[in-house]
Amino acid sequence: MRDIVEGVVRTLRAEWTANVWDPKSDWVIRANHGEDAPDTRRWAARIECYFAAAGPSWRNRLNARPGRIKYRPFDDAWCGMFVNYGLANPEGVNARLHPKLSELVLPSTYRLNTAAYWTRAGFKRPRSLPASEVQRGDVLTVTTRKTNPKAYGDHIVLALGPADANGDIPTIEGNASGNKPTGPWDRQGVVIRTRSVDSVKRVYRFGLEHFTER
């Protein structure tokens, strides 16, 4: 399982190194060029790849939309799609997360928390672990909303390691603000940052039984 975890991390770190950002957060490009800005098209297409990795139903949902850019920045949350992209494409490993888990469970915090979605995918929902036991490769849901936060978490991230002495967990995540390869940025995208142990609502640890050959 360690090889798979490291492959997942390599895949997601490659997206981070590529400096993927969400077009909705670059106000200058949106104001001056909108969909015609090359960078807007480029990064929207990259984010659409994350949706496609979740399976044909999500890919078809995007393709059914009009226009060149199918991703809708202010409507489509992609934190779960990003984490799933790594789980479905671990670099250097002949394995991937089971396609049904990609399609039915990873796309949202609600789905991760709902046993019925796991059952439809053919699996039993694993017990959520304590935040104090987080390990590298665990999928976490965390609270990000100041008002009306969801009891099962608002946002999906991948842990890069356990909590440090201050209770901060290093994470890699999409659709978030944090550190880019060039330093801290305000605009959203693929970032590396920390989340406090207190913000963690669920900890999911996938095992070999959740993966299949590619």
Secondary structure, 3 states (H helix, E strand, C coil): CHHHHHHHHHHHHHHHHCCCECHHHCHHHHHHCHHHCHHHHHHHHHHHHHHHCCCHHHHHHHHCCCCCCCCCCCCCCCHHHHHHHHHHCCCCCCCEECHHHHHHCCCCHHHHHCHHHHHHHCCCCCCCCCHHHCCCCCEEEECCCCCCCCCCCCEEEEECCCCCCCCEEEEEEEEEEEEECCEEEEEEEEEEEEEEHHHEEEEECCCHHHEECC
